Amino acid sequence: MEGVKKIIIEAEVKEDNRLHLNFSKFKDDTLPNRFELLSIMVSGLSMVTRVACKDLNYEKQGEIIHDVFNSLKKELFNGDSFKDLNIMADEL
């Protein structure tokens, strides 16, 4: 991945009580490809998880990290999580 990648992430809780995400770009920027986006999001998740755990005791840190992993497992292996996935092939 070269250069600075800028993405806009919109998050909205829909009527099904699930968080729906929309990724877009600024007018003159190029949207990262799906592998670059994955790298950006994993790095972001790691950083945010560590920030959330800052100043907590080890037990609470472990609970938070465990919850993050469980949430990832649940979403990745649940077919309904991606039933409304709409990827434009020319965008990612």
N, C-alpha and C positions, 0 to 999 in steps of 0.2 A: 504494500500500500504506500503510495507516494503522496506527498503533499498533505495539506490540511483537508480533512473531510468534514463537511458541515451537513447536519441533518436536522430536520424538524420532527419532533415526536409529539403527536397529539394523543392524549389519553382521555377516554370517556367511559364512564360506567353506563352501560345500556340497560334496557328494561329487563334483560335476563340476569341482571346483577353481576355481570362479568365485565372486566376491564377490556375495552377494545382499543387497540393501538393503530395509529396511522403514521407512516413515515413519509416524509416529503422532503423537498429540497428548496433552497433559495433559487430565485429566478436564474441567475447566471452560473450556478454551481452544477456539478455532475453528481448524481446520486451514487453513493458507493454500491458496488455490486453486492450480491447476497453474502459472499464470504467476507468481504470487508465489513459489512454491516454486522455480521455475526461476531467478528473480532471486536468491533467497537462496543457492541452490547455486552459481551462477556466481560470485557475490561471494565465497563461502566458498572455492571452488576457487582463485580469484585470490589471496586472502589467504594460503592455505596454501602455494601455489606460491612466493609471494614469501618467506614465512618459511623454507621449505625451502632457498631459494637464498641466504639471508642468509649473509654471510661466505664465500661461495664465489667463486672466480675467474670471470671472464666466460665462459670456455670451458665450465666445469662448469654454470654457470647456463643457458647456451644449450642444453646437452645435456638438462638436466632439463625445461626449458620445451618443447623439441622432443619429448621423450618424452610429456609431458602432452598435447600436441596430437595426436600419433600415436595415443595411447590413446583420446582422444575420437573421432577419425576412425574408428578400428577399431570401437569400440562403437556409434557412431551409424549406421554403414553396414552393420552385421552384423545380419541379421534374427534370428539365433539369440540375440542379446543380449537381445531383448525377447520371446522366445517364451513366457516365463512371467510376463509383465507382467500384473499384476492391479490394475486401477484401478477402484475403486468410483465410479461417476459422481457419486454424492451426496457423496463425500468430497473430491474434487478438482475 
